[in-house]
Amino acid sequence: MIGIVSLIFTVTLFIVAFVSHRIMEYEAIRSSQFMLHGTISDIERPLSQLEVQTQTVAAHVKLQINDRNTLNYISHNTVQQSDVINGCCILLPARNGAKDFIIYNYQDSNDSIITIVQEYEGLMQTPWVADIYNSRKSMWTPPYKAFVRDDKEEAPRVTTFGCPVFDDDSNVVAIVTSNLLIDWIDSTVKALRPYKNSLTSIACGEDAIIGIDDTVLLSHIRKAFAEDQELQALGQDLLQGKDSVRRRIGKGRNLSFIVYGPLHNGWMLSITCLYRDVMKQTSIMNLILLGLGLLEVVMVFFACRRTIRKMTRPITELSDAALNMAKGNFDAEMPEISSQDEMKNLRDSFVYMQNSIVDYIEELKTTTRANERMESELNVARNIQMGMLRSDFPSQVHALLVPAKEVGGDLYDFAVKDKSLYFAIGDVSGKGVPASLMMAITRAALRFVASLDVPMNQTLSRINDSVTDSNSNDMFVTLFVGRINLETGHMDFCNAGHNPIVIIPPDGKPYFLKVKANLAVGLFSDFNYEAESVDLAPGTRIVAYTDGVNEAEREDKSLYGNDRLLAWAATDELRSMSDKQVVESLYASVKKFSDGNPQNDDITIMSITI
C-alpha cells in the first residue's frame, strides 16, 4: 500500500517538477527576451537620433560645400546643440591636386569644444572612410579609443556614424561623421543581468565587444567558441544579425541558454543565463514539496488505508490527463468518476477548465482572423485613397499627405491649364473611414467643377451643394481653392473655413494671407461664397497646409502653432530649396517638435512657386 502511494506521489512530484522546470525555463527565456528587446530599444533610440542629426548636417553641408567657415560653424554647432553627438567631422576629398581637408569639432572632458581644421595626406583612403566613399552608403564603426588633444587626458571609447554627401550629379563630395560616447552603453549592458551570474555583451563585428572588460574571461569565451561547434554556429548567428534563442548551451554547471537580437547598425546584443540560477528557486520548492509529501504519505497510510485503494485509480488517470494538458493536448479524455465526492468535483473542474481553454482558443482564432481581415481591408482602402491623389507634380508644385490612421480625410489637388495653375487643399472633419469617404466625395466634386472653368466663388458654391446633398452624418470640409496666372502672378482664390495659407515673398518676411473665412463645405446648401484675388511677385512661394501642422502636439499638450510656422517660413535656407524640399522641411520640423508623440491629425502640406 505504502509503495503504491509512494509511487503515485513520486509520479505527481515528477510531473510537477517537470512542468515547473519547463514553465520556469519558458518564463526565464521570455523575461530575458523582453529585457533584451527593451534594452535594444533604449540603445537604438540615441543611435537613430544621431543618424538623423548626422543626415541633417549632411544636407546642410551639401548646401554650403564651398564655404569652409560655414562648414566649421555647422560642425561646431552640431556638437554644441546635440545631446548625443560628442564630435562632428566633415571630410572633404582632395580636389585639383590638394590634400584631403578635415573640419573636426569634438567635446573634451571639460565640456570644451575643440576645433581642428587641417589637411591630411590620403585621409580618404583609410579603410572605413574609403568604404563609405566607395559604397556610397552610411555605416557605423566598431568602438574605438577617441582622438584627444592632450596625452594626459584619458581617451574615451566612442563609435562613429559616417554619412556621404552627394552633389546634384550624385557624386560623393564630402563625408560627415558623428561620434557617440559608449560609456553609457557599456553601463547599460553591464546592468542588464536577469540573474546573479548572467553575462551580457554587445558584439560589434568579429573582435570588438561591449560589456566585458575582463580580458581573461574574454579569452576563455573566445577559446570556447573556437573549440565548440555549437558555439561556432551561435557565433555565425551573431555575425549574421539573427534574432533568436538557443537553449542548453554548454555542459554541467555551465549549462546555459542564450537570447540574442540585432541592433539596426549591425551590432548584436546577447544575454547568457545559467540554468542553475534560473532553477534555484524551483529546486528549493521541489525539496519542500518532497518533504511535505513524504510526511503526507505517512499520515495517509495510517489515516486512510482503506480509501487509498479507491482513490489510486482516478488520481493516476487525472495525473495522466494533467500531463497531456501540460503538453498542449487540451482534448485529452478525462476519467469517469461515479462517486459523489471531492474527486468527482476535481474531475468536473478539470473538464470545465479543459472546455474553457478549448473555447477560448477557438474564440481567439476567430478574433485573430477577423482582425487580420479588417487590417487587410484597411490597407487596401489606404492604397486606394493614396492612389487617388496626384503624384505627377510639375516643377513648381509639390505636396505631401500623411494620414493619422490607416485612412484619412485630408485632400489636395492641382492642374495646369492655359498657363494657369489650379490648386486646392482641404480637411474633412474627423478621421478614419468616414472622413476618407467624405474626402473621396469632395475630391470628385472638386475635380468635376474645376473642369468647368467657373469663377472661384461658383466653384465652391457648386462643390458645397454637391457635398451637402451627399452628407448624412453632419460632417464638413474646410477647403481653399485658387487659380494662379503663371505669367502675371495674379491669383484668384476662395476660402471655405480653411487655415490661411503662408506667403513667402522673394524679398521680405513671410506672412499669412488675409482671407474671408466663409462657411465650411457640406453644412448648408445655397451658401454664397465670396472670392478674392491678389497679385504676387515672381519668385513668391505659397505654402498651404491643414491643421495637422499647426495643431501638432507634444506630450505636454503644447501646440506647434502659427508663430512657429512663420518662424520656420522665415529661415534663409527655404529660399534656395525646391518645393519638394520645402514640403519635407516643414514635415520634418513638425515631427521634431512632436518629439515622438503620436500624430493626432492628418497632415497635408503643399508648396507652390510662382
C-alpha positions as CSV (number, residue, x, y, z in Angstrom):
1,M,0.0,0.0,0.0
2,I,2.6,2.5,1.0
3,G,4.6,1.5,-2.1
4,I,1.6,2.4,-4.3
5,V,1.1,5.7,-2.5
6,S,4.8,6.5,-2.8
7,L,4.8,5.7,-6.4
8,I,1.8,8.0,-7.1
9,F,3.5,10.7,-5.1
10,T,6.7,10.2,-7.0
11,V,4.9,10.4,-10.4
12,T,3.0,13.5,-9.3
13,L,6.1,15.2,-8.0
14,F,8.0,14.3,-11.2
15,I,5.2,15.9,-13.2
16,V,5.1,19.0,-11.0
17,A,8.9,19.3,-11.2
18,F,9.0,18.7,-15.0
19,V,6.2,21.2,-15.6
20,S,7.5,23.7,-13.2
21,H,11.0,23.5,-14.7
22,R,9.6,23.9,-18.2
23,I,7.4,26.8,-17.1
24,M,10.3,28.4,-15.2
25,E,12.6,27.9,-18.3
26,Y,10.0,29.4,-20.6
27,E,9.3,32.4,-18.3
28,A,13.0,33.0,-17.8
29,I,13.7,33.0,-21.5
30,R,10.6,35.2,-22.2
31,S,11.6,37.6,-19.4
32,S,15.2,37.7,-20.8
33,Q,13.9,38.4,-24.3
34,F,11.7,41.2,-23.0
35,M,14.7,42.7,-21.2
36,L,16.8,42.2,-24.3
37,H,14.4,43.9,-26.7
38,G,13.7,46.7,-24.2
39,T,17.4,47.4,-23.9
40,I,17.8,47.2,-27.7
41,S,15.1,49.9,-28.0
42,D,16.8,52.1,-25.3
43,I,20.2,51.8,-27.1
44,E,18.8,52.3,-30.6
45,R,16.9,55.4,-29.7
46,P,20.0,57.7,-29.4
47,L,21.7,55.8,-32.2
48,S,18.8,56.6,-34.5
49,Q,18.7,60.2,-33.2
50,L,22.4,60.6,-34.0
51,E,21.8,59.2,-37.5
52,V,19.0,61.7,-38.2
53,Q,21.1,64.6,-36.9
54,T,24.1,63.5,-39.0
55,Q,22.0,63.2,-42.1
56,T,20.6,66.7,-41.3
57,V,24.1,68.0,-41.1
58,A,24.9,66.3,-44.4
59,A,22.0,68.2,-46.0
60,H,23.4,71.5,-44.7
61,V,26.9,70.6,-45.8
62,K,25.7,69.9,-49.4
63,L,24.3,73.5,-49.5
64,Q,27.5,75.1,-48.1
65,I,30.1,72.8,-49.6
66,N,32.3,75.6,-50.8
67,D,32.2,77.8,-47.6
68,R,34.6,76.2,-45.1
69,N,33.8,78.8,-42.4
70,T,30.2,77.9,-42.6
71,L,31.1,74.2,-42.5
72,N,33.1,74.7,-39.4
73,Y,30.2,76.6,-37.8
74,I,27.9,73.7,-38.8
75,S,30.2,71.1,-37.2
76,H,30.8,73.2,-34.1
77,N,27.1,74.0,-33.6
78,T,26.1,70.3,-34.1
79,V,28.4,69.3,-31.2
80,Q,27.2,72.2,-29.1
81,Q,23.5,71.7,-29.6
82,S,23.2,67.9,-29.7
83,D,22.6,65.7,-26.6
84,V,24.1,62.6,-28.2
85,I,26.9,63.8,-30.6
86,N,30.3,64.1,-28.9
87,G,32.2,65.0,-32.1
88,C,31.3,66.0,-35.6
89,C,33.7,65.8,-38.5
90,I,33.4,67.0,-42.1
91,L,35.8,65.3,-44.6
92,L,36.4,66.9,-48.0
93,P,38.1,64.8,-50.6
94,A,41.1,66.3,-52.4
95,R,40.4,68.4,-55.4
96,N,42.8,69.8,-58.0
97,G,45.8,68.1,-56.5
98,A,45.2,69.4,-53.0
99,K,45.3,67.2,-49.9
100,D,42.2,65.9,-48.1
101,F,40.7,68.5,-45.9
102,I,39.1,67.8,-42.4
103,I,37.0,70.0,-40.2
104,Y,36.6,68.3,-36.8
105,N,34.9,69.6,-33.6
106,Y,34.8,67.5,-30.5
107,Q,34.0,67.9,-26.8
108,D,36.7,67.2,-24.3
109,S,36.4,66.0,-20.7
110,N,35.9,69.6,-19.6
111,D,32.9,70.1,-21.9
112,S,35.0,72.4,-24.1
113,I,34.6,72.2,-27.9
114,I,38.0,71.8,-29.7
115,T,38.2,72.6,-33.3
116,I,40.7,71.0,-35.8
117,V,40.8,72.3,-39.3
118,Q,43.7,70.7,-41.2
119,E,44.9,69.0,-44.4
120,Y,45.9,65.3,-44.4
121,E,47.6,63.1,-46.9
122,G,45.4,60.1,-48.1
123,L,42.8,60.5,-45.4
124,M,40.0,59.4,-47.8
125,Q,41.9,56.2,-48.4
126,T,41.7,55.0,-44.8
127,P,39.6,51.7,-44.7
128,W,36.4,52.9,-43.0
129,V,36.3,56.2,-44.8
130,A,37.1,54.5,-48.1
131,D,34.3,52.0,-47.5
132,I,31.8,54.9,-47.2
133,Y,33.3,56.7,-50.2
134,N,33.3,53.6,-52.4
135,S,30.0,52.0,-51.3
136,R,28.2,55.4,-51.1
137,K,26.4,54.2,-48.0
138,S,26.2,55.3,-44.4
139,M,27.8,53.0,-41.8
140,W,29.0,52.7,-38.2
141,T,32.4,51.8,-36.8
142,P,33.1,49.4,-34.0
143,P,34.0,51.0,-30.7
144,Y,37.5,52.5,-30.5
145,K,39.6,55.0,-28.5
146,A,38.7,58.6,-29.5
147,F,41.3,61.2,-30.5
148,V,42.3,63.5,-27.7
149,R,44.4,66.6,-27.9
150,D,46.2,66.2,-24.6
151,D,48.1,63.0,-24.0
152,K,47.4,63.2,-20.2
153,E,43.7,63.1,-20.9
154,E,42.2,59.6,-21.0
155,A,40.7,58.8,-24.3
156,P,37.0,57.9,-24.1
157,R,35.6,55.0,-26.1
158,V,33.3,56.1,-28.9
159,T,31.6,54.7,-32.0
160,T,31.3,56.8,-35.2
161,F,28.5,57.0,-37.8
162,G,29.5,58.2,-41.3
163,C,27.2,59.6,-43.9
164,P,28.2,60.5,-47.5
165,V,27.2,63.8,-49.0
166,F,26.2,63.9,-52.7
167,D,26.1,66.7,-55.2
168,D,23.3,67.2,-57.8
169,D,25.2,64.7,-60.0
170,S,25.2,62.0,-57.3
171,N,28.9,62.3,-56.8
172,V,30.3,62.0,-53.2
173,V,31.6,65.5,-52.4
174,A,32.1,65.1,-48.6
175,I,31.7,62.7,-45.7
176,V,30.0,63.7,-42.4
177,T,30.8,61.7,-39.3
178,S,29.5,62.0,-35.8
179,N,30.9,60.4,-32.6
180,L,28.8,58.8,-29.8
181,L,30.3,58.1,-26.4
182,I,29.6,54.5,-25.5
183,D,30.3,54.6,-21.8
184,W,26.5,54.7,-21.1
185,I,26.0,51.7,-23.5
186,D,28.7,49.8,-21.6
187,S,27.0,50.7,-18.2
188,T,23.6,49.7,-19.6
189,V,24.8,46.4,-20.8
190,K,26.6,45.6,-17.6
191,A,23.5,46.4,-15.6
192,L,21.4,44.0,-17.7
193,R,21.7,40.9,-15.5
194,P,18.5,38.9,-15.1
195,Y,20.3,36.6,-12.7
196,K,23.4,36.8,-10.5
197,N,25.8,35.1,-12.9
198,S,24.2,36.3,-16.1
199,L,26.6,37.6,-18.8
200,T,25.5,40.4,-21.2
201,S,27.5,41.8,-24.1
202,I,27.3,43.5,-27.4
203,A,29.3,42.0,-30.3
204,C,30.4,44.8,-32.7
205,G,31.9,42.8,-35.5
206,E,34.2,39.9,-35.2
207,D,36.5,41.3,-32.4
208,A,35.0,44.3,-30.7
209,I,32.9,43.6,-27.6
210,I,31.0,46.0,-25.3
211,G,30.1,44.9,-21.7
212,I,33.1,42.5,-20.9
213,D,36.2,44.2,-19.5
214,D,37.8,41.1,-18.1
215,T,40.4,40.1,-20.6
216,V,40.9,36.6,-19.0
217,L,37.1,35.9,-19.2
218,L,37.1,37.2,-22.8
219,S,40.0,34.9,-23.7
220,H,38.1,31.9,-22.2
221,I,35.0,32.7,-24.2
222,R,36.9,33.0,-27.5
223,K,38.7,29.7,-26.7
224,A,35.3,28.0,-26.1
225,F,33.9,29.4,-29.3
226,A,36.9,28.1,-31.2
227,E,36.6,24.5,-29.8
228,D,32.8,24.0,-29.7
229,Q,30.9,23.6,-33.0
230,E,27.6,24.5,-31.4
231,L,29.1,27.8,-30.1
232,Q,30.6,28.3,-33.6
233,A,27.1,28.1,-35.1
234,L,25.9,30.5,-32.5
235,G,28.8,32.9,-33.4
236,Q,27.7,32.8,-37.1
237,D,24.1,33.7,-36.0
238,L,25.5,36.7,-34.0
239,L,27.6,37.9,-37.0
240,Q,24.6,37.5,-39.4
241,G,22.4,39.6,-37.1
242,K,19.7,36.9,-36.4
243,D,17.2,37.4,-33.6
244,S,16.7,34.1,-31.7
245,V,17.3,32.0,-28.6
246,R,19.5,28.9,-28.0
247,R,18.7,26.5,-25.2
248,R,21.1,24.2,-23.3
249,I,24.4,25.6,-24.4
250,G,27.5,24.2,-22.5
251,K,27.7,21.3,-20.0
252,G,27.4,20.6,-16.3
253,R,27.2,23.7,-14.1
254,N,27.8,25.9,-17.1
255,L,24.6,24.7,-18.9
256,S,23.0,27.9,-20.2
257,F,20.6,29.5,-22.5
258,I,21.3,32.5,-24.7
259,V,18.9,35.1,-26.1
260,Y,20.2,37.5,-28.7
261,G,19.0,40.1,-31.1
262,P,20.4,42.6,-33.5
263,L,20.6,46.4,-33.4
264,H,19.9,48.2,-36.6
265,N,23.5,49.2,-37.1
266,G,24.7,45.6,-37.2
267,W,25.7,45.1,-33.6
268,M,24.3,42.1,-31.7
269,L,23.1,42.2,-28.0
270,S,23.2,38.8,-26.2
271,I,22.2,37.7,-22.7
272,T,23.6,34.4,-21.3
273,C,21.9,32.8,-18.2
274,L,23.0,29.7,-16.3
275,Y,20.2,27.2,-15.7
276,R,21.4,26.7,-12.2
277,D,20.5,30.3,-11.4
278,V,17.1,30.0,-13.2
279,M,16.1,26.8,-11.4
280,K,17.4,27.6,-8.0
281,Q,14.0,28.6,-6.5
282,T,12.2,25.8,-8.3
283,S,14.6,23.3,-6.8
284,I,14.0,24.7,-3.3
285,M,10.3,24.5,-3.9
286,N,10.5,20.9,-5.1
287,L,12.6,19.9,-2.0
288,I,9.9,21.5,0.2
289,L,7.2,19.6,-1.7
290,L,9.2,16.4,-1.3
291,G,9.4,16.8,2.4
292,L,5.8,17.7,2.8
293,G,4.8,14.9,0.5
294,L,6.7,12.2,2.5
295,L,5.0,13.4,5.7
296,E,1.7,13.3,4.0
297,V,2.4,9.7,2.8
298,V,2.9,8.6,6.3
299,M,-0.3,10.3,7.6
300,V,-2.3,9.0,4.7
301,F,-1.0,5.4,5.3
302,F,-2.3,5.4,8.9
303,A,-5.4,7.5,8.4
304,C,-6.7,6.5,5.0
305,R,-5.5,2.9,4.5
306,R,-8.8,1.7,3.1
307,T,-9.8,4.7,1.0
308,I,-6.4,5.0,-0.7
309,R,-7.1,2.0,-2.9
310,K,-10.3,3.6,-4.1
311,M,-8.5,6.9,-4.8
312,T,-5.5,5.4,-6.6
313,R,-7.1,4.8,-10.0
314,P,-8.7,8.2,-10.5
315,I,-5.7,10.1,-9.2
316,T,-3.4,8.3,-11.7
317,E,-5.8,9.0,-14.5
318,L,-6.2,12.6,-13.6
319,S,-2.4,12.9,-13.4
320,D,-2.1,11.5,-16.9
321,A,-4.7,13.9,-18.1
322,A,-2.9,16.8,-16.4
323,L,0.3,15.8,-18.1
324,N,-1.4,15.6,-21.5
325,M,-2.9,19.1,-20.9
326,A,0.6,20.3,-19.9
327,K,1.9,19.1,-23.3
328,G,-0.9,21.0,-25.1
329,N,-3.4,18.2,-25.6
330,F,-6.5,20.0,-24.4
331,D,-8.8,17.5,-25.9
332,A,-7.5,14.7,-23.7
333,E,-10.2,12.4,-22.4
334,M,-11.0,12.8,-18.6
335,P,-11.6,9.7,-16.5
336,E,-15.1,8.9,-15.5
337,I,-15.7,9.1,-11.7
338,S,-19.0,7.8,-10.3
339,S,-18.5,8.7,-6.7
340,Q,-20.1,11.9,-5.4
341,D,-17.1,13.2,-3.5
342,E,-14.2,15.6,-3.8
343,M,-12.6,13.5,-6.6
344,K,-15.7,14.0,-8.7
345,N,-15.6,17.7,-8.1
346,L,-11.9,17.8,-9.1
347,R,-12.6,15.9,-12.3
348,D,-15.5,18.2,-13.1
349,S,-13.2,21.2,-12.5
350,F,-10.7,19.7,-14.9
351,V,-13.4,19.2,-17.5
352,Y,-14.7,22.7,-17.1
353,M,-11.1,24.1,-17.4
354,Q,-10.5,21.9,-20.4
355,N,-13.7,23.1,-22.2
356,S,-13.0,26.7,-21.2
357,I,-9.5,26.6,-22.7
358,V,-10.7,24.9,-25.9
359,D,-13.5,27.5,-26.3
360,Y,-11.1,30.4,-25.6
361,I,-8.6,29.1,-28.2
362,E,-11.4,28.9,-30.8
363,E,-12.6,32.4,-30.0
364,L,-9.1,33.7,-30.2
365,K,-8.6,32.1,-33.6
366,T,-11.9,33.7,-34.8
367,T,-11.0,37.1,-33.4
368,T,-7.5,36.9,-35.0
369,R,-8.9,36.0,-38.4
370,A,-11.4,38.9,-38.2
371,N,-8.7,41.4,-37.1
372,E,-6.4,40.2,-40.0
373,R,-9.2,40.6,-42.5
374,M,-10.1,44.1,-41.2
375,E,-6.4,45.1,-41.3
376,S,-6.1,43.9,-44.8
377,E,-9.2,45.7,-45.9
378,L,-7.9,49.0,-44.3
379,N,-4.6,48.6,-46.1
380,V,-6.4,48.2,-49.4
381,A,-8.5,51.3,-48.6
382,R,-5.4,53.3,-47.8
383,N,-3.7,52.2,-51.1
384,I,-6.9,53.2,-53.0
385,Q,-7.1,56.6,-51.2
386,M,-3.5,57.4,-51.7
387,G,-3.8,56.4,-55.3
388,M,-6.5,59.0,-55.8
389,L,-4.0,61.8,-55.0
390,R,-1.9,63.1,-57.8
391,S,1.8,62.5,-57.7
392,D,2.8,63.8,-61.2
393,F,4.0,67.1,-59.7
394,P,5.0,69.9,-62.2
395,S,8.2,71.7,-61.5
396,Q,6.6,74.5,-59.4
397,V,4.3,72.3,-57.2
398,H,4.9,69.6,-54.6
399,A,2.6,68.1,-51.9
400,L,2.6,65.6,-49.1
401,L,-0.2,63.8,-47.3
402,V,0.3,61.7,-44.1
403,P,-2.9,60.3,-42.6
404,A,-3.1,59.9,-38.8
405,K,-4.8,56.5,-39.2
406,E,-4.8,53.9,-42.0
407,V,-7.1,56.2,-44.0
408,G,-7.7,59.9,-43.5
409,G,-9.8,62.9,-44.5
410,D,-7.2,65.4,-45.9
411,L,-7.0,66.1,-49.7
412,Y,-5.1,68.2,-52.2
413,D,-5.3,68.6,-56.0
414,F,-3.8,70.7,-58.7
415,A,-3.9,71.1,-62.5
416,V,-2.0,73.3,-65.0
417,K,-4.2,74.6,-67.9
418,D,-3.7,77.5,-70.3
419,K,-0.7,78.9,-68.4
420,S,-2.8,78.9,-65.2
421,L,-2.3,76.7,-62.1
422,Y,-5.4,75.5,-60.3
423,F,-4.9,74.1,-56.8
424,A,-6.9,73.1,-53.8
425,I,-6.3,71.8,-50.3
426,G,-8.9,70.6,-47.8
427,D,-9.6,68.9,-44.5
428,V,-12.6,66.8,-43.6
429,S,-13.8,66.9,-40.0
430,G,-13.0,63.8,-38.1
431,K,-10.6,61.0,-39.1
432,G,-10.6,57.4,-40.2
433,V,-13.0,55.7,-42.7
434,P,-15.9,58.2,-42.6
435,A,-13.5,61.1,-43.2
436,S,-11.9,59.2,-46.1
437,L,-15.3,58.6,-47.8
438,M,-16.2,62.3,-47.4
439,M,-12.7,63.2,-48.8
440,A,-13.4,61.0,-51.9
441,I,-16.8,62.7,-52.5
442,T,-15.3,66.2,-52.1
443,R,-12.4,65.4,-54.4
444,A,-14.7,64.0,-57.1
445,A,-16.9,67.1,-56.9
446,L,-13.8,69.4,-56.9
447,R,-12.3,67.7,-60.0
448,F,-15.6,67.9,-61.9
449,V,-16.4,71.6,-61.0
450,A,-12.8,72.7,-61.7
451,S,-13.1,71.4,-65.2
452,L,-16.0,73.8,-65.8
453,D,-13.6,76.8,-65.5
454,V,-16.1,78.9,-63.5
455,P,-15.1,81.7,-61.0
456,M,-13.7,80.6,-57.7
457,N,-16.9,81.5,-55.7
458,Q,-19.1,79.5,-58.0
459,T,-16.6,76.6,-57.8
460,L,-17.0,76.4,-54.0
461,S,-20.8,77.0,-54.2
462,R,-21.3,74.1,-56.6
463,I,-18.9,71.8,-54.6
464,N,-20.8,72.8,-51.4
465,D,-24.2,71.9,-52.9
466,S,-22.9,68.6,-54.2
467,V,-21.3,67.6,-50.9
468,T,-24.3,68.8,-48.8
469,D,-26.6,66.5,-50.8
470,S,-24.3,63.5,-50.1
471,N,-23.7,64.4,-46.4
472,S,-25.9,62.5,-44.0
473,N,-23.6,62.5,-41.0
474,D,-23.3,66.2,-40.4
475,M,-19.6,66.2,-41.5
476,F,-18.0,69.2,-43.1
477,V,-14.9,70.1,-45.2
478,T,-12.6,73.1,-44.9
479,L,-11.4,74.0,-48.4
480,F,-9.1,76.5,-50.0
481,V,-9.2,76.7,-53.9
482,G,-7.1,79.0,-56.1
483,R,-6.1,79.8,-59.6
484,I,-2.8,81.4,-60.4
485,N,-1.8,83.1,-63.7
486,L,1.8,81.8,-64.0
487,E,2.7,84.7,-66.3
488,T,1.4,87.6,-64.2
489,G,1.3,86.2,-60.7
490,H,-2.3,87.1,-60.3
491,M,-4.2,84.7,-58.0
492,D,-8.0,84.3,-57.7
493,F,-9.0,82.3,-54.7
494,C,-11.8,81.5,-52.3
495,N,-11.6,80.1,-48.8
496,A,-14.2,77.9,-47.1
497,G,-13.2,77.9,-43.4
498,H,-9.6,76.7,-44.1
499,N,-6.4,77.7,-42.5
500,P,-4.9,80.8,-44.1
501,I,-2.0,80.0,-46.4
502,V,1.6,81.2,-45.9
503,I,3.0,83.6,-48.5
504,I,6.8,83.7,-48.7
505,P,7.8,86.7,-51.0
506,P,11.2,86.7,-52.7
507,D,12.2,89.7,-50.7
508,G,10.6,90.3,-47.3
509,K,9.1,88.5,-44.4
510,P,6.6,85.6,-44.8
511,Y,3.0,86.3,-43.8
512,F,-0.4,84.7,-43.6
513,L,-2.7,85.6,-46.5
514,K,-5.7,87.5,-45.1
515,V,-8.8,85.8,-46.3
516,K,-12.5,85.8,-45.8
517,A,-13.4,82.7,-43.7
518,N,-16.7,81.9,-45.5
519,L,-18.6,78.7,-44.4
520,A,-17.1,75.2,-44.5
521,V,-18.3,73.0,-47.3
522,G,-21.1,70.5,-46.5
523,L,-23.0,72.3,-43.8
524,F,-25.7,74.3,-45.7
525,S,-26.6,74.4,-49.4
526,D,-27.1,77.6,-51.4
527,F,-24.4,79.5,-49.5
528,N,-23.0,82.5,-51.4
529,Y,-19.2,82.2,-51.2
530,E,-17.1,85.4,-51.6
531,A,-14.0,85.1,-53.9
532,E,-10.9,87.3,-53.6
533,S,-7.7,88.0,-55.6
534,V,-4.2,89.1,-55.0
535,D,-1.1,89.9,-57.2
536,L,2.0,88.0,-56.3
537,A,5.6,88.9,-57.4
538,P,7.6,86.4,-59.5
539,G,9.5,84.0,-57.2
540,T,6.8,84.1,-54.5
541,R,6.3,80.8,-52.7
542,I,2.9,79.7,-51.4
543,V,2.7,77.1,-48.6
544,A,-0.7,75.6,-47.9
545,Y,-1.4,73.2,-45.1
546,T,-4.0,71.5,-42.9
547,D,-4.5,71.9,-39.2
548,G,-2.5,68.7,-38.6
549,V,0.6,71.0,-38.9
550,N,-0.2,74.0,-36.6
551,E,-2.1,71.8,-34.1
552,A,0.6,69.1,-33.8
553,E,1.1,68.3,-30.1
554,R,3.9,67.4,-27.9
555,E,3.4,65.1,-24.9
556,D,2.9,68.2,-22.7
557,K,-0.1,69.2,-24.9
558,S,1.8,72.3,-26.3
559,L,1.0,73.0,-30.0
560,Y,3.3,73.7,-33.0
561,G,1.3,76.9,-33.5
562,N,1.2,79.7,-36.1
563,D,4.2,81.6,-34.6
564,R,6.5,78.6,-35.0
565,L,5.1,78.1,-38.6
566,L,6.1,81.7,-39.5
567,A,9.5,81.3,-37.9
568,W,10.1,78.2,-40.0
569,A,9.0,80.0,-43.1
570,A,11.4,82.9,-42.3
571,T,14.6,80.7,-42.4
572,D,17.0,81.6,-45.2
573,E,17.5,78.0,-46.3
574,L,14.0,77.8,-47.7
575,R,14.7,80.4,-50.4
576,S,17.2,78.0,-52.1
577,M,15.1,74.8,-51.6
578,S,12.9,73.1,-54.2
579,D,9.2,72.8,-53.5
580,K,9.8,69.1,-52.5
581,Q,12.5,70.1,-50.1
582,V,10.2,72.8,-48.6
583,V,7.5,70.3,-48.0
584,E,9.9,67.8,-46.5
585,S,11.5,70.5,-44.3
586,L,8.1,71.6,-42.8
587,Y,7.1,68.0,-42.2
588,A,10.5,67.3,-40.5
589,S,10.1,70.4,-38.4
590,V,6.6,69.2,-37.2
591,K,7.9,65.7,-36.4
592,K,10.9,67.1,-34.5
593,F,8.6,69.3,-32.5
594,S,6.3,66.4,-31.7
595,D,9.3,64.5,-30.3
596,G,7.8,61.1,-30.9
597,N,4.3,61.9,-29.7
598,P,1.7,60.1,-31.9
599,Q,0.2,62.1,-34.8
600,N,-3.2,63.3,-33.7
601,D,-4.5,64.5,-37.0
602,D,-3.9,64.1,-40.8
603,I,-1.1,66.3,-42.1
604,T,-1.1,67.7,-45.6
605,I,1.4,70.2,-47.0
606,M,1.6,71.9,-50.4
607,S,4.3,74.2,-51.8
608,I,3.9,76.3,-54.9
609,T,6.5,78.6,-56.5
610,I,5.4,81.3,-58.9
